[in-house]
Amino acid sequence: MKASTQLLTTAVFAAAVFAAPARHHKSIAKRAANSSLPVPALNTLAQAAGLKYFGSATDNPELPNAEYYQYLFDYAPQLFGQTTPGNSQKWDATEPERNVFNYTGGDAIIQPALNHSMITRCHNLNWYNQNPEWLTSGTWDNATLISILQNHIANVVGHWKGQCYAWDVVNEALNDNGTYRSDLWYDTIGPAFIPIAFQAAAAADPNAKLYYNDYNIEYPGAKSTAAQQLVSSLQAQGIKVDGVGLQSHFIGGETPSLDSQVANMQAFTALGVEVAVTELDVRVSTPATDAEVAQQATDYATTAQACVDVEGCVGVTVWDFDDQYSWVPSTFAGYGAADLFYANFTAKPAVASIAQVFEAAAANATKHTRR
């Protein structure tokens, strides 16, 4: 990014923070400024805007990097107030052999998060991907696979009972056309695997928020409608479901409009559940141009604004914050630079654009904190 762009975004943010007229707004700005952070205190500002948190996912290979650890944990809860283990709570990590459980990777993230007063979103209990070979290569009848699913959830959720604000109970069970995905779970158990998973999670930790989490449900369409129907079906059966996770893996310049995202979130919250942006990133073609980085900042701000505008949206989680640890380049050829920080931990314009959204909302003081 050009030096002139960095100076401009820094100046704009400083003006937004320190020149605001509202008394409440000034106190929030003062707390953010006194946090000794090299960047805006995004979680402090998000909470001032009425959200419960602004956070980042992480993964175990990142943690030995001292500068990364500092940004994620040592600057918590001012910069990030929430984290999600990206991989270490998935089935292949937690139950690599049948009924043999390993919580080391997850504990290495959950414990420092709690020690730094962070909220944890735990991820995930049922998915078509990243399952161990013993599970995917087995020949299971309906009753046996149900028992395996229930046992897994009872053990994993039980281990972290009381430590997770929320669990992504079922992840990506729908196709883009709104039909159920054909996988081990659906093909063996049928759609009943979803209520079974939610029931098991509720039994293991009654106080955790239980979420359905998916991509391409961030805007109105067949898949979002199907997810709403899934929530309604669980509710009709008397099964606890507390929220819907909108993954929000976007492409720069193709992010759904603010109105679209707000209307979609409201369609879910009208059902009586909360929503959260759970895996936000905005990928661009690489090497990224100044124009693409500027558009990325706009796109990040749009989603932050949507969450602020919807009373039932509790928070925003980015899917890691530093480009050197992004999943995008290995998954989408020709794309990358999707995160809030460059690989050298320099903030991109998106950091300032998100901060400005939260500052403006705090100045308006129209929302109650979503505790």
C-alpha atoms as one frame of an Amber mdcrd trajectory, in Angstrom:
protein
   0.000   0.000   0.000   1.310   3.471  -0.819   2.456   5.687   2.050  -0.052
   8.359   1.006  -2.886   5.859   1.415  -1.662   4.878   4.873  -1.484   8.533
   5.944  -4.938   9.234   4.597  -6.624   6.324   6.367  -4.799   7.109   9.618
  -5.854  10.760   9.428  -9.461   9.878   8.679  -9.609   7.479  11.600  -7.971
   9.967  13.969 -10.461  12.650  12.975 -13.376  10.275  13.466 -12.173   9.221
  16.924 -10.919  12.424  18.471 -13.208  15.063  16.998 -16.571  13.475  17.789
 -18.887  15.751  19.759 -20.833  13.256  21.857 -19.779  12.948  25.520 -20.206
   9.161  25.551 -18.379   8.927  22.254 -15.403  10.866  23.664 -15.052   8.486
  26.604 -15.008   5.499  24.284 -12.441   7.135  22.056 -10.284   7.903  25.090
 -10.339   4.285  26.214  -9.383   3.125  22.706  -6.576   5.676  22.500  -5.194
   4.685  25.908  -5.007   1.008  25.021  -1.363   1.364  23.816  -2.271  -0.465
  20.632  -0.537   0.285  17.328  -3.958   0.098  15.618  -7.572   0.967  16.483
  -9.034  -1.051  19.354 -11.625  -2.810  17.225 -13.272  -4.853  19.965 -13.509
  -1.863  22.311 -15.097   0.126  19.515 -17.424  -2.733  18.521 -18.718  -3.001
  22.061 -19.234   0.757  22.187 -21.291   0.342  19.005 -23.493  -2.218  20.764
 -21.958  -5.491  19.610 -20.917  -8.238  21.969 -17.510  -8.686  20.314 -15.192
  -8.244  17.377 -12.834 -11.188  17.033 -10.562 -13.342  14.921 -10.217 -17.023
  14.250  -6.807 -18.560  14.765  -4.984 -21.866  14.393  -2.207 -23.644  16.256
   0.612 -23.126  13.715   0.289 -19.357  14.205   0.765 -19.339  17.959   4.596
 -19.700  18.123   4.893 -16.432  16.179   5.498 -13.946  19.002   4.206 -10.920
  17.111   1.077 -12.780  16.032   0.475 -13.929  19.614   0.863 -10.358  20.802
  -1.768  -9.054  18.398  -4.246 -11.854  19.107  -3.866 -12.354  22.844  -1.707
  -9.668  24.451  -3.740  -6.877  22.845  -6.967  -8.593  23.932  -9.622  -7.736
  24.678  -9.089  -4.287  23.148  -8.140  -5.349  19.607  -9.864  -8.740  19.474
 -12.375  -9.746  22.113 -13.232 -13.164  20.729 -11.512 -16.054  18.992 -12.449
 -19.260  17.181 -10.135 -22.280  16.860 -10.013 -22.757  13.098  -9.198 -26.464
  13.036  -8.260 -27.915  16.408 -11.804 -28.662  17.582 -12.849 -30.469  14.414
 -13.423 -34.192  14.385 -10.057 -35.247  12.910  -8.268 -33.303  15.657 -10.437
 -34.255  18.623 -11.296 -37.914  17.901  -8.526 -39.243  15.624  -9.341 -42.796
  16.666 -12.729 -44.094  17.687 -13.459 -43.087  21.259  -9.901 -41.778  21.700
 -10.030 -38.035  22.302  -7.346 -35.385  22.024  -8.020 -31.860  23.246  -4.455
 -30.536  23.245  -4.775 -28.332  20.168  -8.065 -26.824  21.221  -6.892 -26.205
  24.781  -3.841 -24.349  23.428  -6.234 -21.742  21.994  -9.138 -21.773  24.425
  -7.051 -21.374  27.576  -5.042 -18.280  26.571  -8.211 -16.778  25.149 -10.010
 -17.145  28.452  -6.926 -15.943  30.326  -7.059 -12.763  28.240 -10.782 -12.195
  28.861 -11.811 -13.223  25.351 -15.069 -14.838  24.284 -14.659 -18.162  22.510
 -16.772 -19.449  19.644 -16.119 -23.174  19.361 -16.026 -24.825  15.929 -17.350
 -27.404  14.932 -19.139 -30.634  15.906 -20.513 -31.976  12.629 -19.191 -31.365
   9.121 -18.799 -33.285   5.903 -15.080 -32.474   5.814 -11.987 -33.060   7.997
 -13.269 -36.312   9.425 -10.800 -39.048  10.464 -10.217 -42.058   8.245 -11.705
 -44.479  10.750 -14.988 -42.599  10.426 -15.065 -42.030   6.677 -13.865 -45.518
   5.742 -16.234 -47.341   8.078 -19.443 -49.056   7.056 -22.055 -47.783   9.464
 -25.724 -48.477   9.875 -28.089 -45.736  11.027 -28.104 -46.639  14.720 -24.335
 -47.041  14.990 -23.542 -43.742  13.282 -26.085 -41.933  15.476 -24.366 -43.402
  18.532 -20.948 -42.322  17.238 -22.228 -38.788  16.624 -23.840 -38.497  20.043
 -20.766 -39.881  21.787 -18.444 -37.503  19.970 -20.509 -34.454  20.823 -21.004
 -35.503  24.451 -17.253 -35.862  24.944 -16.066 -32.814  22.995 -18.671 -30.370
  24.281 -18.339 -31.880  27.740 -14.600 -31.231  27.780 -15.095 -27.518  27.042
 -18.327 -27.163  29.026 -18.640 -23.630  30.347 -15.744 -22.372  28.211 -17.518
 -21.761  24.887 -19.924 -18.888  24.346 -21.214 -20.743  21.298 -20.726 -23.932
  19.315 -21.084 -24.310  15.566 -22.998 -27.543  15.972 -23.660 -28.352  12.317
 -21.531 -26.837   9.583 -22.386 -26.560   5.885 -25.159 -29.144   5.619 -26.847
 -27.448   2.649 -26.157 -27.187  -1.071 -26.390 -23.806  -2.765 -29.809 -24.736
  -4.181 -31.140 -25.315  -0.669 -31.162 -29.115  -0.725 -29.304 -31.242   1.788
 -25.676 -32.026   1.015 -24.995 -35.690   0.228 -22.409 -36.850   2.751 -21.748
 -39.516   5.363 -24.260 -38.038   7.774 -27.157 -37.372   5.440 -26.697 -40.510
   3.368 -26.695 -42.765   6.446 -28.962 -41.033   8.942 -30.994 -38.706   6.774
 -31.856 -35.121   7.775 -32.441 -36.307  11.352 -28.691 -36.064  11.968 -29.120
 -32.307  12.431 -31.640 -32.339  15.302 -29.739 -35.269  16.827 -26.542 -33.198
  16.851 -28.258 -30.172  18.385 -29.924 -32.288  21.065 -26.598 -33.874  21.999
 -24.878 -30.485  22.218 -27.641 -29.030  24.374 -27.408 -31.973  26.760 -23.630
 -31.636  27.047 -23.600 -27.875  27.750 -27.033 -26.330  28.303 -25.583 -22.828
  28.607 -23.688 -22.703  25.296 -25.297 -20.974  22.334 -25.922 -23.515  19.577
 -25.459 -22.399  15.966 -25.994 -23.600  12.444 -23.068 -22.246  10.366 -22.784
 -21.979   6.562 -21.546 -19.964   3.587 -23.647 -18.348   0.840 -26.436 -17.702
   3.324 -25.341 -14.071   3.808 -27.839 -12.755   1.268 -31.412 -13.687   0.274
 -31.695 -16.761  -1.922 -32.534 -20.458  -1.978 -29.801 -21.457   0.445 -30.606
 -18.759   2.980 -34.284 -19.661   2.784 -33.432 -23.325   3.374 -31.345 -22.374
   6.424 -34.281 -20.389   7.789 -36.532 -23.399   7.238 -34.000 -25.563   9.041
 -34.108 -23.259  12.056 -37.907 -23.267  12.019 -37.941 -27.065  11.797 -35.691
 -27.409  14.831 -37.850 -24.962  16.765 -41.018 -26.829  15.813 -39.481 -29.978
  17.284 -38.689 -28.175  20.515 -34.950 -28.426  19.894 -32.614 -25.726  21.178
 -31.106 -23.600  18.392 -29.786 -20.181  19.342 -28.078 -18.737  16.317 -27.024
 -18.822  12.696 -23.447 -18.206  11.626 -22.989 -16.281   8.386 -19.502 -17.271
   7.246 -19.038 -14.340   4.847 -16.092 -15.434   2.711 -16.403 -12.673   0.124
 -14.685 -11.505  -3.061 -13.621  -7.884  -3.293 -16.147  -5.844  -5.234 -18.705
  -8.667  -5.096 -19.766  -8.402  -1.461 -23.555  -8.362  -1.016 -24.948  -4.869
  -0.588 -25.657  -3.426   2.832 -29.413  -3.609   2.275 -29.139  -7.228   1.173
 -27.100  -8.272   4.193 -29.346  -6.400   6.615 -32.550  -7.869   5.157 -31.053
 -11.350   5.251 -29.927 -11.037   8.872 -33.347  -9.754   9.831 -34.994 -12.753
   8.193 -33.092 -14.967  10.622 -33.515 -12.805  13.709 -37.260 -12.651  13.024
 -37.253 -16.358  13.875 -36.032 -15.544  17.372 -32.376 -16.537  16.917 -29.264
 -14.379  16.938 -26.871 -14.115  14.029 -23.124 -13.605  13.859 -20.628 -12.997
  11.088 -18.398 -15.982  11.776 -15.638 -16.269   9.147 -15.293 -12.912   7.421
 -12.583 -12.324   4.848 -12.501 -10.478   1.529 -10.193 -11.995  -1.061  -8.770
 -10.086  -4.005  -6.636 -11.028  -6.972  -2.916 -11.036  -6.269  -0.789  -9.066
  -6.341  -3.420  -6.671  -5.055  -3.630  -3.153  -6.473  -4.276  -0.032  -4.398
  -7.768   0.076  -5.887  -8.481  -3.497  -4.814  -7.239  -2.825  -1.294  -9.463
   0.265  -1.116 -12.464  -1.728  -2.340 -11.675  -4.408   0.217 -11.853  -1.777
   2.955 -15.290  -0.731   1.723 -16.466  -4.346   1.642 -15.283  -5.087   5.177
 -17.023  -1.942   6.387 -20.267  -2.946   4.667 -20.497  -6.203   6.597 -19.526
  -4.527   9.877 -22.249  -1.944   9.232 -24.820  -4.650   8.543 -24.111  -6.300
  11.876 -24.340  -2.965  13.690 -27.638  -2.190  11.980 -29.328  -5.458  13.013
 -30.169  -5.723  16.692 -29.836  -9.507  16.697 -26.333  -9.573  15.202 -24.032
 -10.142  18.161 -20.581  -9.897  16.627 -18.090 -10.179  13.798 -15.263 -12.713
  13.515 -12.621 -12.445  10.795 -11.173 -15.727   9.530  -7.704 -14.943  10.867
  -6.301 -11.437  10.653  -2.859 -11.667   9.014  -2.281 -12.502   5.347   0.566
 -14.901   6.032  -1.894 -17.269   7.721  -4.853 -16.899   5.367  -6.454 -20.037
   3.950  -7.336 -18.260   0.716  -4.188 -18.616  -1.467  -4.092 -22.407  -1.095
  -7.811 -22.698  -1.869  -8.531 -20.073  -4.539  -5.836 -19.878  -7.208  -4.850
 -16.319  -8.061  -6.514 -14.857  -4.969  -5.210 -13.833  -1.571  -4.531 -10.723
   0.526  -7.891 -11.419   2.199  -7.200 -10.406   5.785  -7.069  -7.173   7.787
  -3.286  -7.066   8.081  -0.453  -7.530   5.648   1.960 -10.390   6.363   4.241
  -7.956   8.233   1.413  -7.020  10.643   0.847  -3.637   9.021  -2.829  -2.712
   9.151  -4.666  -2.386   5.859  -7.243   0.357   5.209  -9.951  -2.139   6.206
  -8.940  -1.793   9.849  -9.661   1.941   9.777 -12.852   1.476   7.760 -14.256
  -0.980  10.309 -13.229   1.300  13.168 -15.041   4.200  11.521 -18.258   2.152
  11.293 -18.119   1.337  14.988 -17.212   4.912  15.959 -20.144   6.317  14.043
 -22.540   3.856  15.670 -21.199   4.682  19.126 -21.608   8.395  18.422 -25.239
   7.832  17.476 -25.700   5.779  20.646 -28.829   4.136  19.267 -28.071   0.506
  20.157 -28.062  -1.358  23.421 -25.054  -3.564  24.049 -25.873  -7.122  23.000
 -24.939  -8.923  26.174
